[in-house]
Structures are given as structure tokens and as C-alpha cells.
């Protein structure tokens, strides 16, 4: 049985970036570009029109930027995921995108195959942040003076609390299973229940919750 390709919208104000990604995706039968947008407003409208699986979203675009577009997309009824394109000098923007509901972050100078892999990961409902960016971004993000004081997590079991703590530390489902001496399937079930109970869209939000509730603390 053939699986339908993932439907992708490319949102970037640089035509060369969109063309490059489109050309690379054309060589992969599991990926299909169903639209392109040069502004955040165009991206939001495209999501409404074609309901893609993933939007690959630039942050800096004229008019409505990628952060506001992400917020509008993730607040709507669609299941579309947003994978944000960023650079290392855009941390402030990335924090806003985290709040807006982005499911993943990749750096523009990553290998194209790594970006495509990130599209696939995000499309499955998981979350991904580029290697080398993850803990620095999350730790800095939740450590900012504007964040609220840690609040306890309510409505989850002790085992789920352990799993949430390990998610906050950046462990994968396989690593969580090894740490807690449970099967990977059981680890996945715990993660799924945490997403439901905490109203989190994806793993990125679970990581943030683990920090904001004090289950995981910043070093030093």
C-alpha cells in the first residue's frame, strides 16, 4: 500500500530559498510541495486553502512575519505543523516562535537532507530542534526574567512526571525507556498521555513545561 506524500508549503521571502527546497523535495516521492508563500499572510491563507501537513516557515518576512503567521496557523482548527527556518543570530525571534506553537526549528545552513528529515519528523507529530540549538534555546528561553515562577504539574501520575522530567532533559523515547526500564511502546504511551493531559501540541511544549514547572532546572 502506497502512503500519500507529505504535503508541504514553503514560506520564505527569498525565491531562491523556496526554489532550492522545492527542487530537492521533488526528488523525494514522500514529499510534495503544494504551495509557496512570500509573506506570513500568504502562508496563513495557503494553510486555509490547501491544509498542508507542514509549513516550512521563515521568520523574517515583509508584512506579517513568520511568528505571527505561526500563531495564527497553530491557533486554528488545522493539524498543520510549522517547522521554522532560523539562523543563530535570531534567538529572540525563536523564543517568540516557541510561544506561537512551532513544532520544530532548523538552521538555514544545515544540510538540505537534514532539513527534509526534520520535515518528516515534525509531520509525524513529534518535535525537533536543530542539534546544537536545542538546550541553549530552551534553557535561555525559560530562564528569562519574564517567565512566571515555577508551578507544580497537576493531573499527572508519578510515572508521567518522571517521563516529563526526562523529556525536559532532552531524552528520546528510546532513552526514556532505557532510563526507566520500560519498553519503547510504553514510553510512547506515556508521552502521548502527557500531550493530552497537559494540552501540549507537541514535544517542544512538553520540554518547556518541564522547565517552567521546575521539574528540570537550569545548570549553575
C-alpha positions as CSV (number, residue, x, y, z in Angstrom):
1,X,0.0,0.0,0.0
2,X,1.4,3.4,-1.1
3,X,1.4,6.1,1.5
4,X,0.3,9.6,0.3
5,X,3.2,12.1,0.2
6,X,3.5,14.7,2.9
7,X,2.0,18.0,1.7
8,X,4.4,20.9,2.2
9,X,4.0,24.7,2.0
10,X,7.2,26.7,1.7
11,X,7.0,30.2,3.3
12,X,10.1,32.4,2.7
13,X,10.5,35.8,1.1
14,X,13.6,34.7,-0.8
15,X,12.6,32.9,-4.1
16,X,16.0,31.2,-4.2
17,X,15.4,29.5,-0.9
18,X,11.9,28.3,-1.9
19,X,13.2,27.1,-5.3
20,X,16.1,25.2,-3.7
21,X,13.8,23.4,-1.3
22,X,11.3,22.7,-4.0
23,X,13.9,21.2,-6.3
24,X,15.3,19.0,-3.5
25,X,11.9,17.8,-2.4
26,X,11.0,17.0,-6.0
27,X,13.5,14.1,-5.8
28,X,11.7,12.6,-2.8
29,X,8.4,10.9,-3.6
30,X,7.2,11.1,0.0
31,X,7.3,14.9,-0.1
32,X,5.1,17.2,-2.2
33,X,5.2,21.0,-2.3
34,X,1.6,22.2,-2.6
35,X,2.2,25.9,-2.3
36,X,4.7,28.7,-1.8
37,X,4.3,31.9,0.2
38,X,6.5,35.1,0.3
39,X,4.8,36.6,3.3
40,X,3.3,35.4,6.6
41,X,-0.2,36.4,5.4
42,X,0.2,34.3,2.3
43,X,1.3,31.4,4.4
44,X,-1.8,31.6,6.6
45,X,-4.1,31.8,3.6
46,X,-2.4,28.9,1.9
47,X,-2.9,26.8,5.0
48,X,-6.6,27.6,4.9
49,X,-6.8,26.8,1.2
50,X,-4.7,23.6,0.9
51,X,-4.4,22.3,4.5
52,X,-0.8,21.0,4.2
53,X,0.9,18.7,6.7
54,X,3.8,21.0,7.3
55,X,4.7,24.7,6.6
56,X,8.4,25.4,6.4
57,X,8.3,28.9,7.8
58,X,10.9,31.7,7.5
59,X,10.8,34.1,10.5
60,X,11.7,37.4,8.8
61,X,9.2,38.2,6.0
62,X,7.7,41.5,5.0
63,X,4.3,42.5,6.5
64,X,3.2,39.6,8.8
65,X,6.3,37.8,10.0
66,X,6.7,34.1,10.5
67,X,6.0,34.3,14.2
68,X,2.5,35.9,13.8
69,X,1.8,33.5,10.9
70,X,2.7,30.5,13.1
71,X,0.5,31.8,15.9
72,X,-2.5,32.1,13.6
73,X,-1.9,28.7,12.0
74,X,-1.5,26.8,15.2
75,X,-4.5,28.6,16.8
76,X,-6.7,27.4,14.0
77,X,-8.6,24.1,13.5
78,X,-5.9,22.7,11.2
79,X,-3.5,20.0,12.2
80,X,-0.7,21.6,10.1
81,X,2.7,21.7,11.8
82,X,5.1,24.5,11.5
83,X,8.8,24.0,11.0
84,X,10.7,27.3,11.5
85,X,13.8,28.2,9.5
86,X,16.1,30.3,11.6
87,X,19.7,31.4,12.0
88,X,21.9,31.5,15.1
89,X,21.5,35.3,15.4
90,X,17.7,35.2,15.6
91,X,17.3,33.8,19.1
92,X,14.8,36.5,20.2
93,X,12.6,35.5,17.2
94,X,12.9,31.8,18.0
95,X,11.5,32.4,21.5
96,X,8.5,34.1,20.0
97,X,8.0,31.2,17.6
98,X,8.2,28.7,20.5
99,X,5.4,30.6,22.2
100,X,3.5,30.7,18.9
101,X,3.3,26.9,18.7
102,X,6.1,26.0,16.2
103,X,6.9,22.3,16.3
104,X,10.5,22.5,15.1
105,X,13.4,24.6,14.3
106,X,16.1,24.1,11.7
107,X,19.0,26.4,10.8
108,X,19.2,27.6,7.2
109,X,22.8,26.5,6.7
110,X,22.0,22.8,7.7
111,X,22.4,20.2,5.0
112,X,19.3,20.0,2.9
113,X,18.8,16.3,3.7
114,X,18.7,17.2,7.4
115,X,16.0,19.8,6.7
116,X,14.0,17.2,4.8
117,X,14.4,14.8,7.7
118,X,13.1,17.5,10.1
119,X,10.0,18.0,7.9
120,X,9.3,14.3,8.2
121,X,9.8,14.3,12.0
122,X,7.5,17.3,12.5
123,X,4.9,15.8,10.2
124,X,4.6,12.7,12.5
125,X,3.5,14.9,15.4
126,X,6.9,14.8,17.1
127,X,9.1,17.9,17.5
128,X,12.6,18.7,16.5
129,X,15.1,21.5,17.1
130,X,18.3,21.6,15.3
131,X,21.3,19.9,17.0
132,X,23.4,22.5,18.9
133,X,20.4,24.8,19.3
134,X,18.1,22.7,21.4
135,X,19.2,23.1,25.0
136,X,20.7,26.5,24.5
137,X,17.4,27.8,23.2
138,X,15.2,26.1,25.7
139,X,17.3,26.9,28.7
140,X,17.8,30.5,27.7
141,X,14.1,30.8,26.8
142,X,12.7,29.5,30.1
143,X,15.4,31.3,32.1
144,X,14.4,34.7,31.1
145,X,13.3,37.1,33.8
146,X,9.8,37.5,32.3
147,X,8.8,33.9,32.9
148,X,6.5,33.0,35.7
149,X,7.6,31.3,38.9
150,X,7.6,27.5,38.7
151,X,4.2,25.9,39.2
152,X,3.6,22.3,40.1
153,X,2.3,20.0,37.3
154,X,-1.2,18.9,38.2
155,X,-3.2,15.9,37.0
156,X,-0.4,13.5,36.0
157,X,0.8,10.4,37.6
158,X,4.2,10.0,39.3
159,X,5.4,7.9,36.3
160,X,4.3,10.5,33.9
161,X,6.1,13.1,36.0
162,X,9.3,11.1,35.6
163,X,8.8,10.8,31.9
164,X,8.1,14.6,31.6
165,X,11.4,15.3,33.5
166,X,13.3,13.1,31.1
167,X,11.7,14.8,28.1
168,X,12.8,18.1,29.6
169,X,16.3,16.8,29.8
170,X,16.2,16.1,26.0
171,X,15.9,12.3,26.1
172,X,14.3,10.4,23.2
173,X,11.6,7.8,23.7
174,X,14.2,5.0,23.4
175,X,16.5,6.7,26.0
176,X,13.5,7.2,28.3
177,X,12.6,3.5,28.0
178,X,16.2,2.6,28.9
179,X,16.3,5.0,31.9
180,X,13.0,3.8,33.4
181,X,13.4,0.1,32.4
182,X,10.2,0.1,30.3
183,X,9.5,-0.7,26.7
184,X,9.7,2.0,24.0
185,X,6.0,1.4,23.3
186,X,5.2,2.2,27.0
187,X,7.4,5.3,26.8
188,X,5.5,6.5,23.7
189,X,2.2,5.8,25.5
190,X,3.3,8.0,28.5
191,X,4.3,10.8,26.1
192,X,1.0,10.6,24.3
193,X,-0.9,10.8,27.6
194,X,1.2,13.8,28.7
195,X,0.4,15.6,25.5
196,X,-3.3,15.0,26.1
197,X,-3.4,15.8,29.8
198,X,-1.2,19.0,29.5
199,X,-2.9,20.2,26.4
200,X,0.5,20.3,24.7
201,X,0.7,20.4,20.9
202,X,4.0,18.5,20.7
203,X,7.2,17.6,22.4
204,X,8.7,21.1,22.3
205,X,5.9,22.3,24.5
206,X,6.4,19.4,26.9
207,X,10.1,20.4,27.2
208,X,9.1,24.0,28.0
209,X,6.6,22.7,30.6
210,X,9.3,20.6,32.3
211,X,11.4,23.7,32.7
212,X,8.6,26.1,33.6
213,X,7.3,23.8,36.3
214,X,10.7,23.3,37.8
215,X,10.9,19.6,37.0
216,X,14.1,20.4,35.1
217,X,16.3,23.3,36.3
218,X,19.0,25.3,34.6
219,X,22.5,24.4,35.4
220,X,24.5,26.5,37.8
